Amino acid sequence: QVQLVESGGGLVQAGGSLRLSCAASVSIFSSYHMRWYRQAPGKQRELVATITSGGSTNYAGSVKGRFGISRDNAKNTVYLQMNSLKPEDTAVYYCNAQRSGEDAWGQGTLVTVSS
């Protein structure tokens, strides 16, 4: 069973940066596609960034050029580097691990961006 633990959230001023981490307890981390989602108060959960098992990345238009997703397969960890943060980036950020037949979520980490 996949277990994901996010960390790195917090309060930051607009224009600042944060790096989120997601540590995975899995046997073959490199075989999973990893994604970051977020859910703002009163809104639906949205996909923020994806990194495939092969290392390809994709981003939501709202964060492209500001956020960067990366993975360290040796540490079973995926990261989300968030730069030039805006108040509208305020949300709970969730890590997701997916491969055929498996789909797991972390508990989320809160990011609050003050104006």
Backbone hydrogen bonds in HBPLUS format (Angstrom, degrees):
<---DONOR---> <-ACCEPTOR-->    atom                        ^
c    i                          cat <-CA-CA->   ^        H-A-AA   ^      H-
h    n   atom  resd res      DA  || num        DHA   H-A  angle D-A-AA Bond
n    s   type  num  typ     dist DA aas  dist angle  dist       angle   num
A0025-SER N   A0003-GLN O   2.79 MM  22  5.11 161.0  1.83 153.4 159.0     1
A0005-VAL N   A0023-ALA O   2.97 MM  18  5.26 152.1  2.05 143.3 152.3     2
A0023-ALA N   A0005-VAL O   2.95 MM  18  5.26 159.8  1.99 145.4 142.1     3
A0007-SER N   A0021-SER O   2.87 MM  14  5.26 141.5  2.02 148.6 151.3     4
A0021-SER N   A0007-SER O   2.88 MM  14  5.26 164.0  1.91 146.6 149.8     5
A0010-GLY N   A0110-LEU O   2.93 MM 100  6.16 113.2  2.39 136.9 155.1     6
A0112-THR N   A0010-GLY O   2.89 MM 102  6.09 170.7  1.90 154.6 154.8     7
A0012-VAL N   A0112-THR O   2.89 MM 100  6.31 156.9  1.95 164.8 172.3     8
A0114-SER N   A0012-VAL O   2.88 MM 102  6.26 154.8  1.94 150.2 157.8     9
A0016-GLY N   A0013-GLN O   2.95 MM   3  5.57 153.7  2.02 143.9 146.3    10
A0014-ALA N   A0114-SER O   2.73 MM 100  5.67 136.3  1.91 169.5 166.6    11
A0015-GLY N   A0085-LEU O   2.70 MM  70  4.86 161.5  1.73 139.7 146.3    12
A0085-LEU N   A0016-GLY O   3.07 MM  69  5.51 175.8  2.07 153.3 153.7    13
A0018-LEU N   A0082-MET O   2.92 MM  64  5.23 149.9  2.01 143.0 152.6    14
A0082-MET N   A0018-LEU O   2.75 MM  64  5.23 169.2  1.76 178.5 177.3    15
A0020-LEU N   A0080-LEU O   2.88 MM  60  4.98 164.3  1.91 142.2 141.8    16
A0080-LEU N   A0020-LEU O   2.90 MM  60  4.98 150.0  1.99 136.3 139.3    17
A0022-CYS N   A0078-VAL O   2.84 MM  56  5.22 132.8  2.06 154.8 165.3    18
A0078-VAL N   A0022-CYS O   3.00 MM  56  5.22 154.3  2.06 140.2 147.3    19
A0024-ALA N   A0076-ASN O   2.85 MM  52  5.44 167.3  1.86 169.9 173.0    20
A0031-SER N   A0028-ILE O   3.04 MM   3  5.74 163.5  2.07 120.9 126.2    21
A0032-TYR N   A0029-PHE O   3.03 MM   3  5.68 170.2  2.04 124.4 127.5    22
A0033-HIS N   A0098-GLN O   2.83 MM  65  5.22 167.7  1.85 162.4 158.2    23
A0098-GLN N   A0033-HIS O   2.91 MM  65  5.22 159.4  1.95 155.0 160.2    24
A0034-MET N   A0051-ILE O   2.90 MM  17  5.36 168.1  1.91 164.4 160.7    25
A0051-ILE N   A0034-MET O   2.82 MM  17  5.36 159.6  1.86 163.7 166.9    26
A0035-ARG N   A0096-ASN O   2.89 MM  61  5.03 157.9  1.94 146.3 150.3    27
A0096-ASN N   A0035-ARG O   2.82 MM  61  5.03 146.8  1.93 154.7 155.1    28
A0036-TRP N   A0049-ALA O   2.89 MM  13  5.28 158.3  1.94 149.5 155.1    29
A0048-VAL N   A0036-TRP O   2.79 MM  12  5.48 161.4  1.82 151.4 153.7    30
A0049-ALA N   A0036-TRP O   3.21 MM  13  5.28 157.6  2.26 138.4 142.4    31
A0037-TYR N   A0094-TYR O   2.81 MM  57  5.06 163.7  1.84 150.3 156.0    32
A0094-TYR N   A0037-TYR O   2.80 MM  57  5.06 156.9  1.85 131.3 139.3    33
A0038-ARG N   A0046-GLU O   2.88 MM   8  5.46 149.7  1.98 150.0 160.1    34
A0046-GLU N   A0038-ARG O   2.77 MM   8  5.46 162.9  1.80 158.2 162.4    35
A0039-GLN N   A0092-VAL O   2.88 MM  53  5.31 146.4  1.99 142.2 153.2    36
A0092-VAL N   A0039-GLN O   3.03 MM  53  5.31 168.5  2.05 135.0 134.4    37
A0043-LYS N   A0040-ALA O   2.98 MM   3  5.34 156.4  2.04 140.9 137.7    38
A0060-ALA N   A0048-VAL O   2.90 MM  12  5.14 153.7  1.97 148.1 144.2    39
A0050-THR N   A0058-ASN O   2.90 MM   8  5.16 154.7  1.96 149.2 152.9    40
A0058-ASN N   A0050-THR O   3.00 MM   8  5.16 139.8  2.16 141.5 144.7    41
A0052-THR N   A0056-SER O   2.81 MM   4  5.23 156.0  1.87 148.2 155.6    42
A0055-GLY N   A0052-THR O   2.95 MM   3  5.03 158.5  2.00 104.3 111.5    43
A0063-VAL N   A0060-ALA O   3.07 MM   3  5.68 157.5  2.12 117.2 123.6    44
A0064-LYS N   A0060-ALA O   3.10 MM   4  6.14 127.8  2.39 151.2 165.9    45
A0066-ARG N   A0063-VAL O   2.89 MM   3  5.39 160.5  1.93 137.2 141.0    46
A0067-PHE N   A0063-VAL O   3.04 MM   4  5.63 154.6  2.10 162.4 161.6    47
A0083-ASN N   A0066-ARG O   3.01 MM  17  5.13 153.6  2.08 133.8 141.5    48
A0068-GLY N   A0081-GLN O   2.78 MM  13  4.98 148.1  1.88 141.4 150.6    49
A0081-GLN N   A0068-GLY O   2.78 MM  13  4.98 164.6  1.81 157.8 154.9    50
A0070-SER N   A0079-TYR O   3.19 MM   9  5.25 156.1  2.25 131.2 135.5    51
A0079-TYR N   A0070-SER O   2.81 MM   9  5.25 167.6  1.82 148.4 151.6    52
A0072-ASP N   A0077-THR O   2.82 MM   5  5.39 166.5  1.83 165.5 167.9    53
A0075-LYS N   A0072-ASP O   3.03 MM   3  5.44 140.6  2.18 107.6 118.4    54
A0077-THR N   A0072-ASP O   3.24 MM   5  5.39 170.6  2.25 140.5 142.5    55
A0089-ASP N   A0086-LYS O   2.84 MM   3  5.37 163.8  1.87 120.4 125.4    56
A0090-THR N   A0087-PRO O   3.07 MM   3  5.64 164.8  2.09 116.9 120.7    57
A0091-ALA N   A0111-VAL O   2.97 MM  20  5.52 147.5  2.08 147.5 157.8    58
A0111-VAL N   A0091-ALA O   2.87 MM  20  5.52 170.1  1.88 162.3 165.6    59
A0093-TYR N   A0109-THR O   2.80 MM  16  5.26 173.8  1.80 148.9 147.0    60
A0109-THR N   A0093-TYR O   2.89 MM  16  5.26 144.7  2.01 137.0 148.1    61
A0106-GLY N   A0095-CYS O   3.03 MM  11  5.34 147.4  2.14 151.0 152.1    62
A0097-ALA N   A0104-ALA O   2.97 MM   7  5.21 157.7  2.02 139.7 146.6    63
A0104-ALA N   A0097-ALA O   2.91 MM   7  5.21 164.8  1.93 153.3 158.4    64
A0099-ARG N   A0102-GLU O   3.13 MM   3  5.30 162.1  2.16 136.3 139.8    65
A0102-GLU N   A0099-ARG O   2.83 MM   3  5.30 167.1  1.85 145.0 144.7    66
